[in-house]
Amino acid sequence: MTPAPENPSAARTIVITGGGTGIGRAAARLLLARGWNAVLAGRTEATLVQAADGHPNALVVPADVTNPQAVDSVFAQAAQRFGRVDVLFNNAGIFGPAVAIDELTSQAWDEVCSINLTGAMNAARAAFAHFKLHGGGRIINNGSISAQVPRVNSVAYTVTKHAIAGLTKSLELDGRPYRIRATQLDIGNTASDLLDDFGATQGALQPSGQRVVEPTFPLAEAADAVAYIAQMPLGTSINQFTITAGGMPYIGRG
C-alpha cells in the first residue's frame, strides 16, 4: 500500500522535545498561533503546561527523551490525538559544565551525551518510523553553532553537537526513499537560559582568554526560523540552516 501523501490543507502537527522552555516553548507558541497542532514533550510537566498556555491545539506529554519507550509514547499519543505527525523539532538538550576536559567528570559526560545525543537519536528514530508509515515528514535537529566550531571549555556539548551533524545527514540519506527530510538547525546566541550556562550574557570566555559580553537576538526570531523550515513542502530539503546574533564572535570564534 502506498502511504498517504501530506495534506497541506489540513492542520499540521509538530512534536517538540524540550518544549517547556526556551526555543522549544517559543516555537510551540508561534506555530500554535499559526494554526498548527503542537505536541510539547519534556521532563517537567509544569513548564510544558505553562508553555501550552491552555491552547486547544496543544498536547502536553511529559517524557524523558533518554527513555526510548517514553519517546515512542509521545508519538503514539500525538497520532491518537491528531491523526499523524508532520514535523519533529528535536530540541531537548543541555550545555553541561563549562570546564576543560581534564575537569569533566564521567557523570557529567554521560548526562550530556544521554540527553543531547541519545535523546536526539531516540526522538529521530520514533519520528522516522512514524513518517515511513505516513508518506514522509521533516526532522529539525537543533544542532547549535557548536556543531561547526566549539566554545572554550565545552567539550561534551561540542562533541554531541558535532554528532548531530552526522545524525542529520544520515536521516536525510536514509529517509530519501520515504520523503523524510532532515535539517541541522544551528543557532548562535538566541536570548535563552542556555546562554547563562556558559556566561555569554555576563561575559563568555573567548579563545584569547578575555571575557566578552556577546550580542544576542530574540527568541521569537529563532522560533520563526523553526517555523520557516517546518512549513516547507517535502519536495524541498534544507540540509543545514545557521542563524546567529549579528556581530557575535562566531566567524573566527573571536
C-alpha positions in Angstrom: 0.0 0.0 0.0 1.3 3.4 -0.9 1.5 5.8 2.1 -0.9 8.7 2.1 0.8 12.0 0.9 0.9 15.1 3.0 -2.2 17.1 3.1 -1.3 20.8 3.1 -4.9 21.9 3.6 -5.2 20.1 6.9 -3.9 21.4 10.3 -0.3 20.1 10.6 1.3 18.7 13.7 4.7 19.2 15.2 6.3 17.3 18.1 8.7 19.5 20.1 11.1 17.9 22.6 12.3 20.3 25.2 9.0 22.1 24.6 8.6 23.7 28.0 11.3 26.4 27.8 13.5 28.5 25.5 13.3 28.0 21.8 11.0 25.0 22.2 8.4 27.0 24.0 8.8 29.9 21.6 8.4 27.7 18.6 5.4 25.9 20.0 3.6 29.2 20.8 4.4 30.6 17.3 3.2 27.5 15.4 0.1 27.2 17.6 -0.7 30.9 16.7 -0.3 30.0 13.0 -2.8 27.1 13.2 -0.6 24.1 13.9 -1.1 21.4 16.4 1.8 21.2 18.8 2.9 18.3 21.0 5.1 19.6 23.8 7.3 16.9 25.3 9.8 17.3 28.2 10.7 16.1 31.6 8.9 18.8 33.6 5.1 18.8 33.2 4.6 22.2 34.9 6.8 24.0 32.4 5.1 22.2 29.5 1.6 23.2 30.8 2.8 26.8 31.2 4.2 26.8 27.6 1.0 25.3 26.2 -1.0 28.1 28.0 -4.3 26.2 27.6 -4.3 26.3 23.8 -6.8 23.8 22.4 -4.4 22.5 19.8 -1.6 21.8 22.2 -0.9 18.4 23.7 1.4 18.1 26.7 3.2 14.8 27.1 5.8 14.6 29.9 8.6 12.4 28.7 12.3 11.9 29.2 14.0 11.7 25.8 16.7 9.3 27.2 13.9 6.7 27.6 13.1 5.3 24.1 9.7 3.9 25.3 8.7 7.3 26.6 9.6 8.9 23.3 7.6 6.2 21.4 4.6 7.0 23.7 4.9 10.7 22.7 4.3 9.8 19.0 1.6 7.3 19.9 -0.3 9.9 21.9 0.2 12.5 19.2 -1.1 10.2 16.5 -4.1 9.3 18.7 -5.0 12.9 19.2 -4.2 14.5 15.8 -4.0 11.6 13.4 -0.4 12.0 12.4 2.8 14.0 13.0 4.3 16.1 10.2 7.4 17.5 11.8 9.7 16.7 14.7 11.7 19.6 16.3 14.4 17.6 18.0 15.3 20.3 20.5 15.9 18.9 24.0 19.5 19.5 25.2 21.8 20.8 27.9 25.1 22.6 27.9 26.7 20.8 30.8 29.6 22.1 32.9 31.8 24.8 31.3 35.2 23.1 32.1 38.3 21.8 30.3 38.3 18.0 29.5 40.5 17.1 32.4 37.9 18.6 34.8 35.0 17.0 33.2 33.6 14.1 35.3 32.4 10.9 33.8 28.9 11.5 35.3 28.7 15.0 33.6 29.9 13.5 30.3 27.3 10.7 30.4 24.5 13.2 31.3 25.2 15.5 28.3 25.6 12.6 25.9 22.4 10.9 27.1 20.3 13.9 26.6 21.9 15.7 23.6 22.8 12.6 21.6 21.0 9.5 22.7 17.8 11.6 23.4 18.0 13.1 19.9 18.5 9.7 18.3 15.6 8.3 20.3 13.3 11.0 19.0 14.6 10.8 15.5 14.1 7.0 15.4 10.5 7.3 16.6 9.8 10.1 14.1 11.4 8.1 11.2 9.3 5.1 11.9 6.1 7.2 12.0 7.0 9.1 8.9 7.6 5.9 6.9 4.0 4.9 7.5 2.5 8.3 6.7 4.1 9.4 3.5 7.1 11.3 4.9 7.9 14.1 7.3 10.5 16.5 8.4 13.0 16.3 11.3 14.6 19.5 12.5 17.6 18.8 14.7 18.8 21.6 17.0 22.5 21.5 16.4 23.9 24.8 17.7 26.8 26.6 16.1 29.0 24.4 18.3 28.2 21.7 15.7 30.6 23.7 13.5 33.1 25.4 15.8 33.5 24.9 19.6 33.4 27.3 22.5 36.2 27.3 25.1 35.6 24.6 27.8 32.7 23.0 26.0 34.0 19.5 25.1 30.9 17.5 26.0 28.4 19.9 24.4 30.6 20.3 21.3 31.1 16.6 20.7 27.4 15.9 21.0 26.5 18.7 18.6 29.1 17.6 16.1 27.4 14.2 16.3 24.0 15.8 15.5 25.5 16.8 12.1 26.2 13.1 11.4 22.7 12.1 12.6 21.1 14.7 10.4 23.0 13.7 7.3 22.2 10.0 7.9 18.5 10.8 8.4 18.4 12.8 5.2 20.1 10.0 3.2 18.3 7.0 4.7 15.0 8.9 4.6 15.2 9.7 0.9 13.1 6.8 -0.3 10.3 7.7 2.2 10.2 11.5 1.7 11.8 12.1 5.1 13.8 15.3 5.2 16.3 16.4 7.9 17.7 19.7 8.8 20.5 20.7 11.1 19.5 24.0 12.7 22.5 25.8 14.1 21.5 28.7 16.4 24.0 31.1 17.9 23.1 33.3 20.9 19.4 33.5 20.9 18.3 35.0 24.2 17.6 31.9 26.3 18.6 30.4 29.6 21.2 28.3 27.8 23.3 31.4 27.4 23.6 31.8 31.1 25.1 28.3 31.3 28.3 29.4 29.6 28.2 33.1 30.6 27.5 34.7 27.3 25.3 37.4 28.8 27.7 38.2 31.6 31.0 37.7 29.7 31.7 34.5 27.7 35.3 33.2 27.7 37.0 33.8 24.4 39.9 31.9 22.8 42.1 34.9 23.7 41.4 34.4 27.4 39.2 37.5 27.6 35.6 37.5 28.7 33.2 39.3 26.3 29.5 40.1 26.7 28.2 38.8 23.4 25.3 40.0 21.2 22.1 38.1 21.4 18.9 38.0 19.3 15.3 37.5 20.3 13.8 34.0 20.8 10.9 35.0 18.6 13.3 35.2 15.6 14.8 31.8 16.3 11.3 30.4 16.6 10.4 32.0 13.2 13.4 30.1 11.7 11.9 26.8 13.0 8.5 27.7 11.6 10.0 28.6 8.2 11.8 25.2 8.0 8.7 23.3 9.3 6.3 24.7 6.7 8.5 23.9 3.7 7.0 21.2 1.3 8.7 17.9 1.4 9.8 18.4 -2.2 12.4 20.7 -0.7 15.3 19.7 1.6 17.0 22.2 3.9 20.1 20.3 4.9 21.7 22.9 7.2 20.5 26.3 8.5 22.6 28.7 10.5 21.2 31.7 12.3 23.2 33.9 14.8 23.1 37.2 16.6 24.5 39.9 14.3 28.1 40.6 15.3 28.6 37.7 17.7 32.1 36.1 17.7 31.3 33.1 15.5 33.1 33.6 12.2 36.6 33.1 13.5 35.2 32.5 17.0 36.7 35.7 18.4 
